[in-house]
Amino acid sequence: MTLSLGIDPGTATTGYGLVREHRDGSLESVSYGVILTPKELPQPERLDLLYQQLNKLLAEHSPDTCAVEKLFFQKNISTAITVGQARGVILLALAQNGLGVSEYTPNEVKQAVAGYGSADKKQVQEMVRVLLNLPSIPKPDDAADALAIAITHLAIYKYNSR
């Protein structure tokens, strides 16, 4: 059994999703949610809060593998910079916890989960629901995206292990 952590990085909202793959290939949602940082905090304090909360999550669940969404082109440069800072903090926390990190673009995640690299958000969310046998689509969207990243990583990790 392999426990994979998927992370959808952001400064205000970072989604996380933990998915376990059982020996028979079935997938199980272990935990998912978001790490929120208050807008009124200065950026260094928000990044510190993200770091602390992620370390707490890692200590609680001890994932075997981890994947983070790659930063893709942003029209708003200030958004790209803050997401890049959050990614840096996330990558540091994962490295300090001895986790190797894989990174996937949004299109790679869509391809792996929905079978189509240009799938829309709803298609991907519905496939996450189906693959994890959940009664409803996980909320918020950042958590559903993180679960999709974890599912993608498990599929690619298993393929590369063979």
Secondary structure, 3 states (H helix, E strand, C coil): CEEEEEEECCCCEEEEEEEEECCCCCEEEEEEEEEECCCCCCHHHHHHHHHHHHHHHHHHHCCCEEEEECCCCCCCHHHHHHHHHHHHHHHHHHHHCCCCEEEECHHHHHHHHHCCCCCCHHHHHHHHHHHCCCCCCCCCHHHHHHHHHHHHHHHHHHHHHC
